[in-house]
Amino acid sequence: MSKQIVTVVGGTGAQGSGVVDALLAGGQFAVRVISRNPDSEASRALTARGVEVVKGDLLDPASLQAALAGSYGAFVVTNFWDPAQAGNETAIGEGAIAAAKAAGVQHLVWSTLPNSEALTDGRLPVVHFTGKARVDAAVTAAGFARATFVMAPMYFQNFAGIMAPQPLPTGGRGWAVPIDPTARVIHAGDVHDVGLAVAAAFAAGDRVASGSYVGVCGGTYSFADFVATLGEQGHKLEVIEVPPAVYDGFFPGAHELREMFQYFVEHTYFGPDHEQAIALAHALVPAGFTSFADWARKNMPVG
């Protein structure tokens, strides 16, 4: 008897690649990936691992419907930081959900985040959170046999990329942030761990209630925690607090991250129901998730 197919939209991206890895490791499902370019090097590498790669584009829902045909499950994630999607995540996500429903998908896993705009009465819209959250209603209304909402954490990988340590006015290196550095409100983790929870949710089937929210993270941290951990590993880094208006002038789009950090302080990264969402993630993956200390030891060597 052939395996049911789980299709991953964004299977070569940060979250999707971890989902593909975990699904392949589990061996329960056949894995399909939708790619804008099935002939790319990344797509060919997936094919070599036994993944079916088909052409499709989040910006073209009709192509998604064709690519999703025959799938039992689908994992869908949008990307605010992709210039083609920025500011339009809600419409893109809703189009993908409609395509999945029309294709006959039974279990939809949607990568979402809290509606920070609603939680702060419009004061802190945090577009890359709220744009995803607004799709949740479309997922529910579509009436899939099963739907799961997975929330990815603030990626540890950011500390080796867009949030790498920078020169500070103090003469040292580290981070200038627009919030109290000791506020332990950041749910952070290895982005690849998202795949563990997603694959487990597909495998669990009706053992997890439809409509459940799953919060994947390696821990709840403050910036002071990150600095302390790195200090224990031999780094000489620091964190300082700066006024929000100063932070907004650091780089184009800084206000989006400033709003995000301020939202964290008020409601935490995963929002008011974070304890339940995190508990469900750990129930799905009893071995737990990567801690910052373990991730940093491997990925941020002392220079």
Backbone hydrogen bonds, N-H to C=O, Kabsch-Sander energy under -0.5 kcal/mol:
donor,donor_aa,acceptor,acceptor_aa,energy
6,V,30,A,-2.7
7,T,5,I,-0.5
7,T,73,G,-2.7
8,V,32,R,-2.9
9,V,7,T,-0.6
9,V,75,F,-2.9
10,G,8,V,-0.7
10,G,34,I,-1.0
11,G,8,V,-0.7
11,G,34,I,-0.6
13,G,10,G,-1.6
17,S,13,G,-2.2
18,G,14,A,-0.7
18,G,15,Q,-0.5
19,V,15,Q,-1.7
20,V,16,G,-2.6
21,D,17,S,-2.3
22,A,18,G,-2.3
23,L,19,V,-2.6
24,L,20,V,-2.5
25,A,21,D,-2.3
26,G,22,A,-2.1
27,G,23,L,-1.9
30,A,4,Q,-2.6
32,R,6,V,-2.3
33,V,52,E,-2.9
34,I,8,V,-2.1
35,S,33,V,-0.6
35,S,54,V,-2.8
40,S,37,N,-2.0
44,R,40,S,-2.5
45,A,41,E,-2.0
46,L,42,A,-1.6
47,T,43,S,-2.3
48,A,44,R,-2.0
49,R,45,A,-0.6
49,R,46,L,-1.2
50,G,47,T,-1.8
51,V,46,L,-2.1
52,E,31,V,-2.4
53,V,51,V,-0.6
54,V,33,V,-2.6
54,V,52,E,-0.5
56,G,35,S,-1.7
57,D,60,D,-0.6
60,D,57,D,-2.3
63,S,60,D,-1.1
64,L,60,D,-1.4
65,Q,61,P,-2.4
66,A,62,A,-1.7
67,A,63,S,-2.0
68,L,64,L,-2.3
69,A,65,Q,-0.7
69,A,66,A,-0.6
70,G,103,A,-0.8
71,S,68,L,-2.2
72,Y,5,I,-2.2
73,G,5,I,-2.0
74,A,107,H,-2.0
75,F,7,T,-2.5
76,V,74,A,-0.5
76,V,109,V,-2.5
82,D,79,N,-1.6
85,Q,82,D,-2.6
86,A,82,D,-2.0
88,N,85,Q,-2.5
92,I,88,N,-2.3
93,G,89,E,-3.1
94,E,90,T,-2.7
95,G,91,A,-2.1
96,A,92,I,-2.0
97,I,93,G,-2.4
98,A,94,E,-2.3
99,A,95,G,-2.0
100,A,96,A,-2.3
101,K,97,I,-2.4
102,A,98,A,-2.4
103,A,99,A,-1.7
104,G,101,K,-1.3
105,V,100,A,-2.3
106,Q,72,Y,-2.3
107,H,72,Y,-2.2
108,L,106,Q,-0.5
108,L,146,R,-2.3
109,V,74,A,-3.0
109,V,107,H,-0.5
110,W,108,L,-0.6
110,W,148,T,-2.4
111,S,76,V,-2.4
112,T,110,W,-0.8
112,T,150,V,-2.4
116,S,114,P,-1.5
117,E,125,P,-0.6
119,L,115,N,-2.3
120,T,116,S,-1.6
121,D,118,A,-1.3
122,G,117,E,-3.4
123,R,120,T,-2.0
129,F,126,V,-2.3
130,T,125,P,-0.7
130,T,126,V,-2.4
131,G,127,V,-2.5
132,K,129,F,-0.7
133,A,129,F,-2.2
134,R,130,T,-2.1
135,V,132,K,-1.8
136,D,132,K,-0.5
136,D,133,A,-1.3
138,A,135,V,-0.7
139,V,135,V,-1.9
140,T,136,D,-2.3
141,A,137,A,-2.7
142,A,138,A,-1.6
143,G,139,V,-0.6
143,G,140,T,-1.0
144,F,139,V,-0.6
146,R,106,Q,-2.2
148,T,108,L,-2.5
149,F,212,S,-2.9
150,V,110,W,-2.2
150,V,148,T,-0.6
151,M,214,V,-3.5
152,A,112,T,-0.6
152,A,150,V,-0.6
154,M,187,H,-2.5
155,Y,153,P,-0.5
156,F,189,G,-2.6
158,N,155,Y,-1.3
159,F,156,F,-2.3
160,A,157,Q,-1.6
161,G,158,N,-1.6
163,M,158,N,-2.9
164,A,161,G,-1.8
166,Q,174,G,-2.8
168,L,172,G,-2.8
171,G,168,L,-2.1
174,G,166,Q,-2.4
175,W,238,E,-2.1
177,V,175,W,-0.5
177,V,240,I,-2.7
183,A,180,D,-2.0
184,R,182,T,-0.6
185,V,183,A,-1.5
185,V,221,Y,-0.9
186,I,221,Y,-2.5
187,H,185,V,-0.7
188,A,186,I,-0.9
188,A,219,G,-1.8
189,G,154,M,-2.1
193,D,190,D,-1.9
194,V,191,V,-1.4
195,G,192,H,-0.9
196,L,192,H,-0.5
196,L,193,D,-0.5
197,A,193,D,-1.3
198,V,194,V,-2.3
199,A,195,G,-2.7
200,A,196,L,-1.8
201,A,197,A,-2.2
202,F,198,V,-2.2
203,A,199,A,-2.2
204,A,200,A,-2.1
205,G,201,A,-1.2
207,R,204,A,-2.0
208,V,205,G,-1.5
211,G,147,A,-3.7
212,S,147,A,-0.6
212,S,209,A,-1.5
214,V,149,F,-2.9
215,G,213,Y,-0.5
215,G,277,A,-2.1
216,V,151,M,-2.2
216,V,214,V,-0.7
217,C,215,G,-0.6
218,G,188,A,-2.3
219,G,188,A,-0.8
221,Y,186,I,-3.0
221,Y,219,G,-0.5
224,A,181,P,-2.8
226,F,222,S,-1.8
227,V,223,F,-2.3
228,A,224,A,-2.5
229,T,225,D,-2.6
230,L,226,F,-2.3
231,G,227,V,-2.4
232,E,228,A,-2.1
233,Q,229,T,-1.0
234,G,231,G,-1.6
235,H,230,L,-2.6
237,L,235,H,-0.7
238,E,173,R,-1.9
240,I,175,W,-2.5
242,V,177,V,-2.6
246,V,243,P,-0.7
247,Y,243,P,-2.2
248,D,244,P,-2.3
249,G,245,A,-0.6
249,G,246,V,-1.1
250,F,247,Y,-2.1
254,A,251,F,-2.1
256,E,253,G,-1.2
257,L,253,G,-0.8
258,R,254,A,-2.5
259,E,255,H,-2.7
260,M,256,E,-1.7
261,F,257,L,-2.7
262,Q,258,R,-2.3
263,Y,259,E,-2.6
264,F,260,M,-2.3
265,V,261,F,-1.7
266,E,262,Q,-1.4
267,H,263,Y,-2.7
268,T,264,F,-3.2
269,Y,185,V,-2.0
271,G,268,T,-0.9
274,H,271,G,-1.6
277,A,273,D,-1.8
278,I,274,H,-2.7
279,A,275,E,-2.2
280,L,276,Q,-1.9
281,A,277,A,-1.7
282,H,278,I,-2.1
283,A,279,A,-1.8
284,L,280,L,-2.1
285,V,281,A,-1.9
288,G,285,V,-2.4
295,W,291,S,-2.4
296,A,292,F,-3.2
297,R,293,A,-2.0
298,K,294,D,-1.1
298,K,295,W,-0.5
299,N,295,W,-2.1
300,M,296,A,-2.7
